[in-house]
């Protein structure tokens, strides 16, 4: 019998047994309710852990996106530099070709 109840003086045996049976049922239900609370606490902790992991994943994705943008900028610049160099080579070749045609070379 739980310690938060005690029999009244003069209660009959049938009354005492009935009261004990009812209080035991209520106590069992109360313990199940407390167990559900503990399960909810564990679920909340798992959610907190998952939330932290999600924040870490988001930070990693942002860093990765930033790295991709930086790499794209480098490649963009390199392609444009190659394009300018190729154009300069083409113009130089054209100039030399024209000088050869004019006999000035």
SULJOQUI-V91913 format. One record per backbone hydrogen bond with DSSP energy under -1.0 kcal/mol. CO is the residue of the C=O (numbers start at 1). NH is the residue of the N-H. If there is no record, write none. Layout:
CO_NH, CO_NH
//
This chain:
2_5, 8_11, 12_16, 13_17, 14_18, 15_19, 16_20, 17_21, 18_22, 19_23, 20_24, 21_25, 22_26, 23_27, 24_28, 25_29, 26_30, 27_31, 28_32, 29_33, 30_34, 31_35, 32_36, 33_37, 34_38, 35_39, 36_40, 37_41, 38_42, 39_43, 40_44, 41_45, 42_46, 43_47, 44_48, 45_49, 46_50, 47_51, 48_52, 49_53, 50_54, 51_55, 52_56, 53_57, 54_58, 55_59, 56_60, 57_61, 58_62, 59_63, 60_64, 61_65, 62_66, 63_67, 64_68, 65_69, 66_70, 67_71, 68_72, 69_73, 70_74, 71_75, 72_76, 73_77, 74_78, 75_79, 76_80, 77_81, 78_82, 79_83, 80_84, 81_85, 82_86, 83_87, 84_88, 85_89, 86_90, 87_91, 88_92, 89_93, 90_94, 91_95, 92_96, 93_97, 94_98, 95_99, 96_100, 97_101, 98_102, 99_104
//
